[in-house]
């Protein structure tokens, strides 16, 4: 049985980012505080040359660890988890996703269960039942876990589907995945192909909640910042200090039956109509 490295009952959030995208992290932190304020994570953030100390001043209720790393993605990720035990749980938290709505009550039930999880073969949990994880062909419907009579987890056939979505992983999964990547400085888009070739111990299990608990916005598409991010920065009161250029793409992931989600999708469709009919006006 593994021991979790938890400070004050916290779990590390491993944020994959780099210096010029720190505004993505700023937006992510703002949204996490809005929508999941009681999650109690320690945010471990990499930097190459400029340490983002301003985040500590801006978000005094958040615990930060800033880790100086080399620019290559493989080195960055392995540096962020190098001192953690293989059986530790981390929140895998990519900078190009940010929450727009979360069922925080049920998400807290999940993380409290996870903190006491003693089965080391359970290696990944996500509450984002979105995209390919909505496809029954990617699930093992006969393998279920019921948590506190409130949450039903369904086994995933593979960790590879939706690997880049925010979720909880054992550190050993992150280490094994990135240690398998080549040592040369590859382009980020190649990682999807690399992941398909990763072979893990067949006893490892990965689960997703039976119902989706989160709505995400996407910060960038093909390296260009999205309209979704631009709208979120305004909502959070964050100036565009990185001088990002924004596309007209609005990318929302997942749905919840809440007014907040309805508002986000209303704005999304209005924006699409404007782009279609009035962009040349």
N, C-alpha and C positions, 0 to 999 in steps of 0.2 A: 504493500500500500504506500503510495507516494504522500509526501507532505507538501502542502501548499505554502508558498512564500506569501503570506498575507500580513500587511501592516495595518493594525487597527481594523481587522476584518475586511481589508480592501484587496482588490485584485488588480494586476497591472493591465492597463489598456495600451497595447502596442500600436502606435500610429506610424504607418508607413508614409513618409513625406520627404521633401527636401526643401532647401532654403527658400527658393523662389515661390514655393507653394504654401508658405506659412500662413497666408491669408485664408487658405482652405481650412487649416487647422483652427484658426481663430473663429471662423464661422461654425465649424463642427463643435467646438467647445461651447459657444453661445447657445447653440441648439440643444446640446446635451443638458445644459443647465436649465433650459426652459422646459424640456419635455421628460427628462429623467434625472431630476435633481438629487434623488436619494440613492443613486447607484453606488457611490463610494468606490470609485476607481482611482488608481494612481496612474496618471498619464505619462507614459515614457515616450519622449519625442526626440527624434534624431535631428542633428544639425551638422553642417559641414564647416562653415566658417563663422557665421553670425548666430550666436546663441540668443534664442528668442525670450530673453528674460522679461520682456514687457508683458508676456502672457501671465506670468506669476503675479504681477501687479494688477493686471486687469481682472483676473479671476482668483481672488484671494481665498476662496473656499475650496479650490481645487489643489490637490497634491500633484506636483510635477517632478519629473526627473528628466533633465536634458542630457542627452548622450551624444558626444562628438563622434561622428562616424566618417568613413570614406564614402564618396559619392556612389559607387556601384551598388545596385539594389541588393545583390546577394550579401555583400559585406555589411550594408546598413542593417538588414533584418537580423543577420546572425549576431551582430554587435548588440542589438537591442535585447536579445534573449540569452546571451552567452553565459550570464551568471545565474540564470534561473534553472530550477530543477526540471527534469523532463516531465514530471507529473504535475507541475504547476498548471493552473488554469490561467489563461490570459484572454483578454477581450481583443480580438483581432479587428483593428479599427483603421481602415484605409481612408486616406484624406479626401478621396473623391466621392465619398458618400457622406451624407449628413441627415439626421432624423428631422422629419417634419411633423411627425405624430408618433407617439408610442403609447401602448396600453401599459403604462408604467407599473400599475398594480400587479398585473400578471408577470411582467418582466422581473419584478422584484421577487415574486414567488419562485421564478425559475433560478435566479442567481443565488438565492438563499439555499435552494436545494443543491445547486451545483457546488457551493462552498463545503457542503457536508458529504459530497459524493465520494464513495470509497472504492468504486469499481474502476480500476485503471484502464480497463478496456473501453470504457465510455470516453471518447476522445474529442468529440465535437458536438456542440449544441448551438442551433440557431433558432431565433424566433421570427425570422423573415421567411415566411413560406411564400416565396415570390418566384417569378420567372420559371426556370426549369424545375424548381422544387414543388411547383403546383402539379407537375406531371406525375401521375401515379406510377408510370413506368420507371421513375427514378426513386421510388420508395419501396419499402418492405412493409406492407400494410399489416402483416401478421405480427410484427415486432413493435410493441407499444409499451410505454411507461406512463403511468398515471401519477401525477405529482399533487399531493394534498387534495385530491378530489377536484382540482381546478384546471390542471393543464394536462393535456395528452400529448406525449411525444411519439413521433413516428420515425422509424429507422430509415436512414438514407442508404441507398445502395453504394454510394461513393461520396467521399469528401470533395471530389473534384468539381461537382456541379455547384456553382455559385461560391467558389472558394473566396472570391474577392468581396463578398457581402460581409457586413459586420456580423461577427459571431464569436462564440467562445470555443477555443481550442486548447488542448494540452500543448505545452511547450514542445514536447517531442515531435508533434506533427509539423509545427513550423520549422523546427530544426531539420527534420528529415527531408522536407520538401525543398528547402533552400540549399541545403548541403548537396542535393542532387543536381542543382543547376550548374551550368558551365562556369568556369572562372573568368572567361573574357567578358568585357563590358557590353552585354547584349541590350537590344532594344526592349522596352517594357512589354510591348505587344507579343513578344515571343514567349512570354512566361505561360500563356494559356496552353501553348503546345508542350512546353516542358512539363507542366502539371499533369497532362494526360499520360505521360510516361512514368510518373512516380508510382512505385509499387510499395504499399505499406503492409504491415502485418495484417493478415486477414481476420484476426481476432478483434481488431480495432472497430469500434462502433461509432456511428455518427447519426444524430437525430435532428429533427425539425419539429416545431410545435405544429399540432394538427391544424390550427388556425393561425393566420398571420397576425402579428402583434405590432407591426411597425410600418411606417411609410417613410421612404428615403427620397431625398433629392440627390441628383448627381451633379458634382461640381464641374466636371469637364468631360468632353467627348472628343476623342482624337486630338487631345492636347489643347483644345480650345475651351475656355471657360464658358459655362452655360448661362442661359437666361435664368434658369432656376437658381443658380448661385447668386447672380446679380440681384434678383429679387430678395433673396435671403439676407444678403449683406445689408440692403436697405432696411429690412425688417429688424435686423440686429443692431443697426446704427453703426456699422463698420464702414469706414471710408475705404475706397479702392486704392489703398496705399501701395499695392504692388503693381498698379497701373495695368491690370488685366484687361484684355479685350474680350468682349462677350459675343457669342453667337446668338442666334435666335432660337436655339434648341432649348425646350423645356423637358427635362427628363425626370419623371416621377416613378417610383418603384413601390408597388404595394397599395392596398386599400384598407381602410378601417371605416366602420360605420360611426363616424364622429363629425361634428360640425367643422372641426379643424381640417380634416381630410377633404370634406366637401368644398371648403373654401379654397384649398390648394388646387383641387381639380377644376374648380370654376375659373380660377385665375389662369390655369394652364390652357383651358379651351378658349378663353377670351384672347389670350396671347396668340394662339394658333390662328384664330379668325383674323386678328389684326395683321399677322404676317401674310396671310393668304390674300386678303382683300384690300388692305390699306398700306402695304409696305411701299408702294410706288406713288402714294397720294401726296 
